[in-house]
Structure formats: C-alpha cells, structure tokens
Amino acid sequence: MSRARAHREAWPLVAPAGLVLVVVAAVPMLYVVWLSLHDRTVFRPPTFAGLGNYARLAADARFWNALGNTLYFTVVSVALELLLGLAIALLLARAGRLRAAAYGVMLLPWAVPTVVSARMWEWIYNAELGVLNYLAGARINWLGDPLLALHAAIAMDVWKATPFVALLLLAALQGIPRDLYRAAAVDGAGPWTTFRRVTLPLLLPVMLVAVVFRTIDALRVFDAIYVLTGGGPANGTETLSIYAYKILFQTLDFGYGSALAVVVLAVTAVAAAAYARALRGGAE
C-alpha cells in the first residue's frame, strides 16, 4: 500500500477524534482569545477593546508578581524533581528483591489526588499542630510568610511529582543494554565514568521528555497551591492560573481574566515549542 493511499484511508478514522478536539478545545480557546480583546463583565455587554487588556497587563504589578512566582515555581520544582527522580531511579534499578515494595512506596505520592495532597501538607505545615514544627522543635509559620509559603508549595509539588519522573527514568534505565556496562568495565571505567559516559547520555532523551511534561504542568499549576495557600499570603504564592481564576470568577472581569488566560497559554506554548525543538535536535 502506498503512503498516499494509507493517508487517504486514515483520514476517516481520525476525523471523529479531530472533531471532538475542535469542539472541546479549539472552540473554547478561540472564544477566550475573542473575550480577551473585549471589555466584558457580567453587568454589561462586551465592547471591543483591542489590545487594551494586554496593555493593562503590562502595567499590572500583580500580574508581574504572578508571572515571577510561576516561573520561579516551575524552574525550582522541575529541577528538584529531575535530580531526585534520577537518584531514586538509580537506587530502584539496584533494589533487587525489595524492588516491588519500593515501587509501591515510590508511587504512593503520585497516586494521592492533588487536592488531598495539598490538604495533607497544609496540616503538616500547620504552625500549631503540624508535624514539621514538632520534628523541628520550633514554631514556624510556614504558610504565613510569603517566601516560606512559596517554597513550602514547591516542596509539596516535588513530593507529589517526583515519582512520575523517577518512573520514566527507571523505565529508560531498564532499557539500556547490559553489554554497554560490561564493555565499559572491560575498558576500566569506574562507576562515575560509566554513569557520565554511558548512562547519562542514553537517559537524556527521556529526561527531556520528563522535563517537558513537568514544565507544562508546573506552568499551569492551580489546584495544589490554591488548596494549600489560596495564593497568599500577600499574593506570595499567587501564580498566573490562580490570578486568572480570581479575576474571572471573583471579580467577574471576563475580558481581563481572558487576557490572563491567553498569557498562560502563550507561556506554556513557548515552553512546549522550545522543548519540542530540543527533542528534534536530540533525535537528529
């Protein structure tokens, strides 16, 4: 069968799925973009504002604070998840008979729903009754200080998402041919040299895939931080998604809130495009 014929026969098969994607994703997305170009609240009909909402964003200090929180949260959490995930994957690859039990322990944080995890960590951080203060022997208001609260949210996200990264890297480790390690041993390579020259280069494509998924999730983070801190204190943990939610559903400013949502989409799309280019470069 020729490739052209195969493509012609494939289109009717993928058309229903494509139609569903258009209805549930593309149409709402275009509507949000349309709303972002209008001055629209629940109390008055939409009036065309052009790029007025985006100009308002540029002068909004709260927007820049939310953008900074989002980028900082993403960079720190993804970096920690990658490092810890790699370490855990290397340990599990040598777990032997305890591997099955170790899998269960590792996957437990990932299996817990995000809202439940956030509520659990809220109690862990509780200044009066939290186990963290009990173990530290101090009375620290982890969620009452903007700087501490942001890093507390990062710690919760790292605990929640590291098993996902570790699972991907463990699968990649198990796919590396043992003959490469035997050849490295014959050549006199030590553990560090073997890791740097054999293991790490073969893991890089999977590591990049893990970073792609985690970066996209972190840039859109909402439920974990919203349940843990609500974006406070003093907007210290407010991300773009939380700010957009508050503008859309608390102040009912649909035009400005839609502009915020478009910015979230744009930031995520730029990150995804950059990673896709890096993936193509690695494949070549």
Buried (B, 14 or more C-beta within 10 A) or exposed (E): EEEEEEEEEEEEEEEEEEEEEEEEEEEEBEEBBBBBBBBBBEEEEBEEBEEBBBEBBEEBEEBEBBBEBBBBBBEBBBEBBBEBBBEBBBEBBEBEEEEEEBBEEBBEBBEBEBEEBBEBBBEBBBBEEBEBBEEEEEEBBBBBBBEBBBBBBBBBBBBBBBBBBBBBBBEBBEEBEEEBBEEBEEEEBEEEEBBEBBBEEBBEBBBBBBBBBBBBBBBBBBBBBBBBBEBBBEBBBBBBBBBBBBBBEEEEBBBBBBBBBBBBBEBBEEBBEEBEEBBEEEEE
